[in-house]
Protein backbone atom coordinates (compact mmCIF):
# COMPACT_ATOMS: atom_id res chain seq x y z
CA UNK A 1 0.00 0.00 0.00
CA UNK A 2 1.67 3.18 -1.20
CA UNK A 3 1.24 6.62 0.38
CA UNK A 4 -1.16 8.98 -1.43
CA UNK A 5 1.73 11.11 -2.73
CA UNK A 6 4.87 9.13 -3.49
CA UNK A 7 8.07 10.76 -2.11
CA UNK A 8 10.11 11.67 -5.17
CA UNK A 9 13.49 11.71 -3.43
CA UNK A 10 15.56 8.98 -1.82
CA UNK A 11 14.80 7.86 1.74
CA UNK A 12 17.95 9.33 3.26
CA UNK A 13 17.67 12.84 1.83
CA UNK A 14 14.08 12.98 3.09
CA UNK A 15 15.12 11.75 6.54
CA UNK A 16 18.11 14.11 6.65
CA UNK A 17 15.75 17.04 6.10
CA UNK A 18 13.11 15.99 8.64
CA UNK A 19 15.19 14.67 11.58
CA UNK A 20 18.74 15.90 10.88
CA UNK A 21 20.11 15.58 14.43
CA UNK A 22 18.85 12.09 15.24
CA UNK A 23 21.50 9.35 15.20
CA UNK A 24 21.34 7.46 11.91
CA UNK A 25 24.14 4.92 12.18
CA UNK A 26 26.71 3.63 14.65
CA UNK A 27 29.75 1.59 13.69
CA UNK A 28 30.07 -0.83 16.61
CA UNK A 29 33.66 -1.71 15.65
CA UNK A 30 34.99 1.86 15.74
CA UNK A 31 32.26 3.47 17.91
CA UNK A 32 31.88 6.19 15.29
CA UNK A 33 28.37 7.60 14.88
CA UNK A 34 26.64 9.74 12.25
CA UNK A 35 23.52 11.87 12.54
CA UNK A 36 21.12 11.83 9.62
CA UNK A 37 22.50 15.18 8.46
CA UNK A 38 26.07 13.83 8.58
CA UNK A 39 25.11 10.60 6.85
CA UNK A 40 23.25 12.55 4.16
CA UNK A 41 26.28 14.74 3.46
CA UNK A 42 28.55 11.71 3.44
CA UNK A 43 26.41 10.16 0.71
CA UNK A 44 26.64 13.36 -1.36
CA UNK A 45 30.44 13.11 -1.19
CA UNK A 46 30.33 9.44 -2.17
CA UNK A 47 28.13 10.18 -5.19
CA UNK A 48 30.63 12.75 -6.46
CA UNK A 49 33.66 10.58 -5.64
CA UNK A 50 32.24 7.56 -7.49
CA UNK A 51 31.67 9.65 -10.59
CA UNK A 52 35.16 11.19 -10.34
CA UNK A 53 36.64 7.69 -9.98
CA UNK A 54 35.09 6.53 -13.25
CA UNK A 55 32.03 4.67 -11.93
CA UNK A 56 29.76 6.56 -14.32
CA UNK A 57 26.62 8.55 -13.63
CA UNK A 58 24.00 5.92 -14.45
CA UNK A 59 23.75 2.18 -15.01
CA UNK A 60 24.13 -0.63 -12.50
CA UNK A 61 26.63 -0.62 -9.64
CA UNK A 62 27.95 -3.96 -8.44
CA UNK A 63 29.04 -4.13 -4.78
CA UNK A 64 31.51 -6.76 -3.56
CA UNK A 65 31.68 -5.82 0.11
CA UNK A 66 30.89 -7.35 3.47
CA UNK A 67 28.86 -5.68 6.22
CA UNK A 68 30.19 -2.19 7.07
CA UNK A 69 28.91 1.41 7.16
CA UNK A 70 30.49 2.14 3.76
CA UNK A 71 28.06 -0.34 2.19
CA UNK A 72 25.21 1.83 3.42
CA UNK A 73 26.78 4.95 1.94
CA UNK A 74 27.12 3.25 -1.46
CA UNK A 75 23.53 1.98 -1.28
CA UNK A 76 22.09 5.45 -0.72
CA UNK A 77 24.48 7.00 -3.24
CA UNK A 78 22.99 4.66 -5.84
CA UNK A 79 19.45 5.59 -4.74
CA UNK A 80 20.29 9.30 -4.88
CA UNK A 81 21.32 8.97 -8.53
CA UNK A 82 18.50 6.56 -9.42
CA UNK A 83 20.96 3.73 -10.05
CA UNK A 84 20.36 0.03 -9.45
CA UNK A 85 22.61 -1.69 -6.90
CA UNK A 86 23.76 -5.29 -7.43
CA UNK A 87 25.09 -6.84 -4.17
CA UNK A 88 27.52 -9.72 -4.79
CA UNK A 89 28.46 -12.47 -2.34
CA UNK A 90 32.01 -11.98 -1.02
CA UNK A 91 32.28 -15.71 -0.31
CA UNK A 92 32.00 -16.76 -3.94
CA UNK A 93 34.88 -17.60 -6.25
CA UNK A 94 36.04 -15.35 -9.11
CA UNK A 95 34.47 -17.68 -11.69
CA UNK A 96 31.12 -17.58 -9.90
CA UNK A 97 31.28 -13.80 -9.66
CA UNK A 98 32.35 -13.38 -13.28
CA UNK A 99 29.17 -15.07 -14.46
CA UNK A 100 27.07 -12.72 -12.33
CA UNK A 101 28.91 -9.61 -13.50
CA UNK A 102 28.26 -10.55 -17.12
CA UNK A 103 24.59 -11.35 -16.55
CA UNK A 104 23.88 -8.02 -14.83
CA UNK A 105 25.83 -5.82 -17.30
CA UNK A 106 27.48 -3.68 -14.61
CA UNK A 107 28.63 -0.12 -15.18
CA UNK A 108 31.16 -0.36 -12.32
CA UNK A 109 32.16 -2.67 -9.46
CA UNK A 110 32.68 -1.34 -5.91
CA UNK A 111 34.98 -3.38 -3.65
CA UNK A 112 36.92 -3.12 -0.39
CA UNK A 113 40.49 -3.99 0.53
CA UNK A 114 39.65 -7.62 1.29
CA UNK A 115 37.82 -8.18 -2.01
CA UNK A 116 39.90 -6.08 -4.42
CA UNK A 117 41.95 -8.99 -5.81
CA UNK A 118 38.82 -11.15 -6.17
CA UNK A 119 37.07 -8.33 -8.04
CA UNK A 120 39.97 -7.93 -10.45
CA UNK A 121 40.34 -11.67 -10.98
CA UNK A 122 36.63 -12.09 -11.68
CA UNK A 123 36.66 -9.25 -14.21
CA UNK A 124 39.61 -10.82 -16.03
CA UNK A 125 37.24 -13.67 -16.90
CA UNK A 126 34.60 -11.32 -18.34
CA UNK A 127 34.18 -9.84 -21.78
CA UNK A 128 34.53 -6.06 -21.81
CA UNK A 129 35.94 -3.61 -19.30
CA UNK A 130 34.31 -2.69 -15.98
CA UNK A 131 35.86 0.02 -13.76
CA UNK A 132 36.72 -1.08 -10.21
CA UNK A 133 36.51 1.37 -7.30
CA UNK A 134 37.48 0.59 -3.69
CA UNK A 135 36.06 2.13 -0.52
CA UNK A 136 39.54 1.68 0.97
CA UNK A 137 42.97 2.71 -0.32
CA UNK A 138 43.43 0.83 -3.58
CA UNK A 139 46.36 -1.57 -3.93
CA UNK A 140 46.28 -1.95 -7.72
CA UNK A 141 46.96 1.10 -9.88
CA UNK A 142 43.96 0.27 -12.07
CA UNK A 143 41.56 0.56 -9.11
CA UNK A 144 40.06 3.89 -8.08
CA UNK A 145 39.33 4.87 -4.47
CA UNK A 146 36.61 6.82 -2.65
CA UNK A 147 38.15 6.46 0.80
CA UNK A 148 38.70 10.21 1.22
CA UNK A 149 35.02 10.92 0.58
CA UNK A 150 34.01 8.35 3.20
CA UNK A 151 36.52 9.52 5.82
CA UNK A 152 36.19 13.28 5.31
CA UNK A 153 34.92 15.30 8.26
CA UNK A 154 34.43 18.45 6.18
CA UNK A 155 31.09 20.19 6.61
CA UNK A 156 29.19 19.77 3.37
CA UNK A 157 27.66 23.24 3.66
CA UNK A 158 31.09 24.86 3.44
CA UNK A 159 32.24 22.45 0.75
CA UNK A 160 29.53 22.61 -1.92
CA UNK A 161 25.78 22.72 -2.35
CA UNK A 162 23.92 19.49 -1.66
CA UNK A 163 23.30 17.28 -4.68
CA UNK A 164 19.83 17.22 -6.19
CA UNK A 165 18.37 13.72 -5.65
CA UNK A 166 16.93 12.06 -8.74
CA UNK A 167 13.13 11.76 -8.68
CA UNK A 168 12.11 8.19 -7.81
CA UNK A 169 9.02 6.21 -8.71
CA UNK A 170 7.69 3.14 -6.87
CA UNK A 171 8.34 0.92 -9.91
CA UNK A 172 12.01 1.90 -10.24
CA UNK A 173 14.29 -1.12 -9.75
CA UNK A 174 16.55 -0.37 -6.78
CA UNK A 175 18.18 -3.76 -6.21
CA UNK A 176 19.09 -6.82 -8.24
CA UNK A 177 19.53 -9.70 -5.79
CA UNK A 178 20.73 -13.21 -6.60
CA UNK A 179 18.86 -16.17 -5.17
CA UNK A 180 19.42 -19.90 -5.62
CA UNK A 181 16.88 -21.78 -7.68
CA UNK A 182 16.27 -25.51 -7.81
CA UNK A 183 18.50 -25.97 -10.85
CA UNK A 184 20.56 -24.04 -13.36
CA UNK A 185 21.76 -20.46 -12.98
CA UNK A 186 20.87 -18.43 -9.87
CA UNK A 187 17.82 -16.25 -10.40
CA UNK A 188 18.18 -12.45 -10.43
CA UNK A 189 15.39 -10.82 -8.43
CA UNK A 190 14.25 -7.28 -9.20
CA UNK A 191 13.31 -5.31 -6.09
CA UNK A 192 11.76 -1.89 -6.60
CA UNK A 193 11.74 1.19 -4.40
CA UNK A 194 8.07 0.44 -3.77
CA UNK A 195 8.87 -3.14 -2.68
CA UNK A 196 11.41 -1.89 -0.13
CA UNK A 197 9.12 0.79 1.32
CA UNK A 198 6.17 -1.62 1.51
CA UNK A 199 8.31 -4.24 3.27
CA UNK A 200 9.60 -1.72 5.81
CA UNK A 201 6.07 -0.46 6.47
CA UNK A 202 4.59 -3.94 6.89
CA UNK A 203 7.45 -5.00 9.18
CA UNK A 204 6.85 -1.99 11.44
CA UNK A 205 3.20 -3.00 11.85
CA UNK A 206 4.24 -6.51 12.96
CA UNK A 207 7.29 -5.74 15.10
CA UNK A 208 6.17 -2.40 16.45
CA UNK A 209 8.10 0.84 16.22
CA UNK A 210 9.46 3.12 18.94
CA UNK A 211 11.39 6.41 18.54
CA UNK A 212 14.44 5.08 20.41
CA UNK A 213 14.68 1.76 18.54
CA UNK A 214 18.17 0.52 17.68
CA UNK A 215 18.41 -2.36 15.21
CA UNK A 216 21.67 -4.34 15.29
CA UNK A 217 22.81 -5.38 11.81
CA UNK A 218 25.32 -8.24 11.90
CA UNK A 219 24.12 -10.25 8.87
CA UNK A 220 25.85 -9.99 5.46
CA UNK A 221 24.66 -6.91 3.59
CA UNK A 222 24.83 -8.77 0.28
CA UNK A 223 21.69 -10.58 1.51
CA UNK A 224 18.30 -8.97 2.09
CA UNK A 225 18.52 -9.81 5.80
CA UNK A 226 21.53 -7.49 6.13
CA UNK A 227 20.20 -4.67 3.95
CA UNK A 228 16.68 -4.57 5.41
CA UNK A 229 17.61 -3.06 8.84
CA UNK A 230 19.52 -0.25 7.12
CA UNK A 231 16.66 0.63 4.77
CA UNK A 232 14.00 0.29 7.46
CA UNK A 233 15.82 2.36 10.07
CA UNK A 234 16.30 5.16 7.54
CA UNK A 235 12.60 5.12 6.66
CA UNK A 236 11.62 5.11 10.35
CA UNK A 237 14.19 7.69 11.47
CA UNK A 238 15.67 5.30 14.04
CA UNK A 239 19.25 4.07 14.55
CA UNK A 240 21.00 1.11 12.94
CA UNK A 241 24.07 -0.28 14.72
CA UNK A 242 26.45 -2.09 12.37
CA UNK A 243 28.67 -4.91 13.60
CA UNK A 244 30.96 -6.07 10.82
CA UNK A 245 31.24 -9.71 11.91
CA UNK A 246 28.93 -11.66 14.21
CA UNK A 247 30.59 -13.10 17.29
CA UNK A 248 28.55 -14.41 20.20
CA UNK A 249 30.56 -12.68 22.95
CA UNK A 250 31.16 -9.47 21.01
CA UNK A 251 27.55 -9.28 19.80
CA UNK A 252 26.37 -9.68 23.38
CA UNK A 253 28.61 -6.77 24.40
CA UNK A 254 27.31 -4.59 21.55
CA UNK A 255 23.69 -5.31 22.45
CA UNK A 256 24.35 -4.36 26.06
CA UNK A 257 26.41 -1.24 25.35
CA UNK A 258 24.08 0.23 22.74
CA UNK A 259 20.71 -0.72 24.27
CA UNK A 260 19.76 -2.71 21.18
CA UNK A 261 16.00 -3.21 20.80
CA UNK A 262 15.99 -5.49 17.74
CA UNK A 263 18.32 -7.82 15.89
CA UNK A 264 18.08 -10.10 12.84
CA UNK A 265 19.71 -13.52 13.22
CA UNK A 266 19.86 -16.89 11.49
CA UNK A 267 19.39 -20.02 13.67
CA UNK A 268 23.12 -20.79 13.84
CA UNK A 269 23.82 -17.36 15.36
CA UNK A 270 20.97 -17.78 17.82
CA UNK A 271 22.33 -21.16 18.88
CA UNK A 272 25.80 -19.70 19.49
CA UNK A 273 24.38 -16.95 21.70
CA UNK A 274 22.55 -19.53 23.79
CA UNK A 275 25.66 -21.68 24.09
CA UNK A 276 27.56 -18.61 25.30
CA UNK A 277 24.96 -18.33 28.11
CA UNK A 278 23.67 -15.05 26.75
CA UNK A 279 22.08 -12.75 29.31
CA UNK A 280 19.23 -11.21 27.27
CA UNK A 281 19.26 -7.40 27.78
CA UNK A 282 16.13 -5.68 29.07
CA UNK A 283 16.16 -3.34 26.07
CA UNK A 284 15.62 -6.14 23.52
CA UNK A 285 12.10 -6.24 22.06
CA UNK A 286 12.53 -8.75 19.23
CA UNK A 287 14.95 -11.23 17.67
CA UNK A 288 13.86 -11.65 14.07
CA UNK A 289 14.85 -15.25 13.31
CA UNK A 290 14.97 -16.25 9.66
CA UNK A 291 17.18 -17.39 6.79
CA UNK A 292 16.57 -21.07 7.57
CA UNK A 293 14.04 -23.18 9.51
CA UNK A 294 14.53 -23.21 13.29
CA UNK A 295 14.10 -26.51 15.12
CA UNK A 296 11.51 -26.98 17.88
CA UNK A 297 14.37 -27.57 20.31
CA UNK A 298 16.03 -24.26 19.44
CA UNK A 299 12.80 -22.30 19.72
CA UNK A 300 12.07 -23.89 23.11
CA UNK A 301 15.54 -22.96 24.35
CA UNK A 302 14.99 -19.38 23.19
CA UNK A 303 11.74 -19.11 25.11
CA UNK A 304 13.27 -20.65 28.23
CA UNK A 305 16.11 -18.11 28.09
CA UNK A 306 13.63 -15.24 27.91
CA UNK A 307 14.62 -14.35 24.37
CA UNK A 308 11.86 -12.42 22.50
CA UNK A 309 12.22 -14.61 19.40
CA UNK A 310 10.10 -13.85 16.32
CA UNK A 311 10.46 -16.69 13.76
CA UNK A 312 9.93 -15.37 10.27
CA UNK A 313 9.22 -16.87 6.89
CA UNK A 314 10.47 -14.78 4.02
CA UNK A 315 12.36 -14.73 0.76
CA UNK A 316 14.39 -12.39 -1.40
CA UNK A 317 11.49 -12.11 -3.82
CA UNK A 318 9.37 -10.44 -1.12
CA UNK A 319 12.09 -8.03 0.11
CA UNK A 320 12.36 -10.13 3.31
CA UNK A 321 9.37 -11.03 5.51
CA UNK A 322 6.19 -12.77 4.33
CA UNK A 323 4.92 -13.89 7.75
CA UNK A 324 6.31 -13.48 11.27
CA UNK A 325 5.27 -15.09 14.55
CA UNK A 326 5.61 -13.40 17.92
CA UNK A 327 6.97 -15.09 21.04
CA UNK A 328 3.40 -15.23 22.33
CA UNK A 329 2.33 -17.09 19.17
CA UNK A 330 5.03 -19.72 19.75
CA UNK A 331 3.89 -20.49 23.29
CA UNK A 332 0.44 -21.53 22.09
CA UNK A 333 1.14 -22.60 18.47
CA UNK A 334 4.45 -24.44 18.25
CA UNK A 335 6.51 -23.99 15.04
CA UNK A 336 4.13 -21.51 13.42
CA UNK A 337 5.70 -18.69 11.39
CA UNK A 338 2.70 -16.54 12.24
CA UNK A 339 0.22 -14.61 10.18
CA UNK A 340 1.17 -12.86 6.91
CA UNK A 341 2.24 -9.24 7.25
CA UNK A 342 -0.20 -6.44 6.48
CA UNK A 343 -0.93 -6.08 2.70
CA UNK A 344 0.67 -9.50 2.05
CA UNK A 345 -1.72 -12.17 0.75
CA UNK A 346 -0.83 -15.87 0.96
CA UNK A 347 -2.89 -18.45 -0.92
CA UNK A 348 -2.38 -22.17 -0.34
CA UNK A 349 -2.95 -24.11 -3.58
CA UNK A 350 -3.02 -27.77 -4.58
CA UNK A 351 -1.15 -29.37 -7.49
CA UNK A 352 -3.75 -28.03 -9.93
CA UNK A 353 -3.26 -24.49 -8.62
CA UNK A 354 -6.62 -24.38 -6.85
CA UNK A 355 -6.95 -22.92 -3.30
CA UNK A 356 -7.31 -25.48 -0.49
CA UNK A 357 -9.22 -25.29 2.79
CA UNK A 358 -7.71 -24.31 6.15
CA UNK A 359 -5.64 -27.14 7.57
CA UNK A 360 -4.95 -28.72 4.17
CA UNK A 361 -1.34 -28.59 2.92
CA UNK A 362 -0.34 -27.09 -0.40
CA UNK A 363 2.08 -24.70 -2.06
CA UNK A 364 2.32 -21.14 -0.70
CA UNK A 365 1.61 -18.45 -3.31
CA UNK A 366 2.33 -14.84 -2.30
CA UNK A 367 1.05 -11.52 -3.64
CA UNK A 368 1.12 -7.90 -2.48
CA UNK A 369 3.26 -4.74 -2.72
CA UNK A 370 6.36 -6.40 -1.23
CA UNK A 371 6.49 -9.01 -4.03
CA UNK A 372 9.01 -8.51 -6.83
CA UNK A 373 7.60 -7.53 -10.24
CA UNK A 374 9.69 -10.40 -11.59
CA UNK A 375 13.12 -11.71 -12.40
CA UNK A 376 15.59 -10.14 -14.80
CA UNK A 377 14.88 -13.15 -17.04
CA UNK A 378 11.34 -12.77 -18.42
CA UNK A 379 10.98 -16.52 -18.97
CA UNK A 380 11.63 -17.21 -15.30
CA UNK A 381 9.08 -14.57 -14.35
CA UNK A 382 6.44 -16.25 -16.50
CA UNK A 383 7.21 -19.62 -14.89
CA UNK A 384 7.06 -18.29 -11.31
CA UNK A 385 3.84 -16.25 -11.39
CA UNK A 386 0.29 -17.52 -11.65
CA UNK A 387 -3.27 -16.49 -10.98
CA UNK A 388 -2.70 -15.92 -7.25
CA UNK A 389 0.81 -14.46 -7.37
CA UNK A 390 4.35 -15.74 -6.89
CA UNK A 391 4.71 -19.51 -6.48
CA UNK A 392 7.22 -19.98 -3.66
CA UNK A 393 7.89 -23.70 -4.02
CA UNK A 394 7.27 -24.07 -0.27
CA UNK A 395 4.65 -26.43 1.12
CA UNK A 396 2.62 -25.54 4.20
CA UNK A 397 -0.84 -24.92 5.58
CA UNK A 398 -2.91 -22.24 7.30
CA UNK A 399 -5.05 -22.68 10.42
CA UNK A 400 -8.43 -21.08 11.12
CA UNK A 401 -6.66 -18.15 12.82
CA UNK A 402 -4.69 -17.33 9.67
CA UNK A 403 -1.37 -18.61 11.05
CA UNK A 404 1.02 -20.36 8.66
CA UNK A 405 3.11 -23.48 9.10
CA UNK A 406 5.90 -24.39 6.68
CA UNK A 407 6.20 -28.17 6.16
CA UNK A 408 8.93 -28.53 3.55
CA UNK A 409 10.36 -27.14 0.37
CA UNK A 410 9.16 -28.54 -2.90
CA UNK A 411 12.63 -27.88 -4.25
CA UNK A 412 15.81 -29.60 -3.13
CA UNK A 413 17.53 -26.36 -2.11
CA UNK A 414 19.93 -26.64 0.81
CA UNK A 415 20.07 -23.89 3.46
CA UNK A 416 23.33 -23.96 5.42
CA UNK A 417 24.05 -21.25 7.97
CA UNK A 418 21.50 -18.99 6.29
CA UNK A 419 23.11 -19.38 2.83
CA UNK A 420 21.18 -21.02 -0.01
CA UNK A 421 22.88 -23.75 -2.01
CA UNK A 422 21.57 -25.08 -5.32
CA UNK A 423 22.37 -28.84 -5.40
CA UNK A 424 22.38 -28.74 -9.21
CA UNK A 425 25.28 -26.27 -9.21
CA UNK A 426 27.33 -28.49 -6.88
CA UNK A 427 26.55 -31.57 -8.99
CA UNK A 428 27.66 -29.77 -12.16
CA UNK A 429 30.95 -28.78 -10.49
CA UNK A 430 31.58 -32.32 -9.24
CA UNK A 431 30.92 -33.79 -12.69
CA UNK A 432 33.67 -31.55 -14.09
CA UNK A 433 36.17 -32.96 -11.59
CA UNK A 434 38.75 -35.37 -13.00
CA UNK A 435 37.98 -38.97 -12.14
CA UNK A 436 34.26 -38.46 -11.49
CA UNK A 437 31.44 -39.75 -13.66
CA UNK A 438 28.39 -38.64 -11.68
CA UNK A 439 27.20 -37.27 -8.34
CA UNK A 440 24.09 -36.64 -6.24
CA UNK A 441 23.94 -33.76 -3.75
CA UNK A 442 21.53 -33.07 -0.91
CA UNK A 443 21.33 -31.46 2.50
CA UNK A 444 22.07 -33.39 5.68
CA UNK A 445 21.02 -32.27 9.15
CA UNK A 446 23.78 -30.39 10.94
CA UNK A 447 23.72 -29.29 14.57
CA UNK A 448 25.80 -26.17 13.91
CA UNK A 449 24.65 -24.98 10.47
CA UNK A 450 21.14 -26.41 10.19
CA UNK A 451 22.15 -28.34 7.07
CA UNK A 452 25.43 -29.41 5.51
CA UNK A 453 26.12 -30.26 1.87
CA UNK A 454 26.44 -34.00 1.30
CA UNK A 455 27.60 -35.60 -1.96
CA UNK A 456 27.50 -39.21 -3.16
CA UNK A 457 30.02 -39.48 -6.00
CA UNK A 458 30.57 -42.13 -8.68
CA UNK A 459 34.17 -42.60 -9.97
CA UNK A 460 34.76 -42.83 -13.71
CA UNK A 461 36.95 -45.85 -13.02
CA UNK A 462 35.47 -47.99 -10.24
CA UNK A 463 38.49 -50.28 -10.31
CA UNK A 464 40.86 -47.65 -8.92
CA UNK A 465 40.80 -45.54 -5.77
CA UNK A 466 39.26 -42.10 -6.10
CA UNK A 467 41.37 -39.14 -4.94
CA UNK A 468 38.84 -37.33 -2.75
CA UNK A 469 41.30 -34.56 -1.89
CA UNK A 470 41.65 -33.75 -5.59
CA UNK A 471 37.85 -33.61 -5.88
CA UNK A 472 37.67 -31.16 -2.98
CA UNK A 473 40.48 -29.03 -4.40
CA UNK A 474 38.47 -28.75 -7.62
CA UNK A 475 35.43 -27.67 -5.57
CA UNK A 476 37.49 -25.06 -3.72
CA UNK A 477 38.47 -23.51 -7.04
CA UNK A 478 34.93 -23.29 -8.40
CA UNK A 479 32.54 -23.06 -5.44
CA UNK A 480 32.10 -20.75 -2.46
CA UNK A 481 33.13 -22.42 0.78
CA UNK A 482 29.55 -22.87 2.03
CA UNK A 483 28.69 -24.79 -1.17
CA UNK A 484 31.60 -27.23 -0.82
CA UNK A 485 30.55 -30.75 0.22
CA UNK A 486 31.17 -31.41 3.91
CA UNK A 487 30.22 -35.11 3.76
CA UNK A 488 31.35 -37.40 0.92
CA UNK A 489 30.64 -41.03 0.08
CA UNK A 490 31.64 -43.11 -2.95
CA UNK A 491 29.40 -45.53 -4.86
CA UNK A 492 29.71 -47.64 -8.00
CA UNK A 493 26.45 -46.08 -9.26
CA UNK A 494 23.74 -43.73 -8.04
CA UNK A 495 20.62 -45.39 -6.58
CA UNK A 496 17.60 -44.74 -8.81
CA UNK A 497 13.84 -45.20 -8.71
CA UNK A 498 11.88 -47.34 -11.15
CA UNK A 499 11.37 -44.27 -13.35
CA UNK A 500 15.13 -43.67 -13.54
CA UNK A 501 15.37 -40.58 -11.31
CA UNK A 502 17.90 -40.43 -8.47
CA UNK A 503 16.46 -42.01 -5.31
CA UNK A 504 17.22 -39.20 -2.90
CA UNK A 505 16.23 -41.11 0.23
CA UNK A 506 18.58 -43.93 -0.74
CA UNK A 507 21.33 -41.37 -1.31
CA UNK A 508 20.65 -39.90 2.12
CA UNK A 509 20.88 -43.33 3.77
CA UNK A 510 24.14 -44.05 2.01
CA UNK A 511 25.65 -40.73 3.12
CA UNK A 512 24.55 -41.27 6.72
CA UNK A 513 25.96 -44.82 6.76
CA UNK A 514 29.17 -44.45 4.75
CA UNK A 515 29.79 -40.72 4.46
CA UNK A 516 33.16 -39.26 5.46
CA UNK A 517 33.31 -35.86 7.18
CA UNK A 518 35.64 -33.78 4.96
CA UNK A 519 34.99 -30.41 6.62
CA UNK A 520 38.63 -29.94 7.58
CA UNK A 521 40.22 -31.53 4.52
Secondary structure by P-SEA (a helix, b strand, c coil): ccccccccccaaaaaaaacccccccccccccccccaaaaaaaaaaaaaaaaaaccccccbbbbbccccaaaaaaaaaaaaabbbbbbbbccccaaaaaaaaaaacccbbbbccccaaaaaaaaaaccbbbbbbbccccccccccccccccccccccccccccccccccccccccbbbbbbcccccbbbbbbcaaaaaaaaaaaaaacccccbbbbbbcccccccccaaaaaaaaaacbbbbbbccccaaaaaaaaaaacccbbbbcaaaaaaaaaacccccccccccccccccccaaaaaaaaaaccbbbbbbbcccccccccccccccccccccccccccccbbbbbbccccccccccbbbbbbbbccccccccccaaaaaaccccccccccccccccccbbbbbccccccccccccccccaaaaaaaaaaccccccbbbbbcccccccbbbbbbbbbcccccccaaaaaaaaaaacccccccccbbbbbcccccccccccaaaaaaaaaaacccccccc
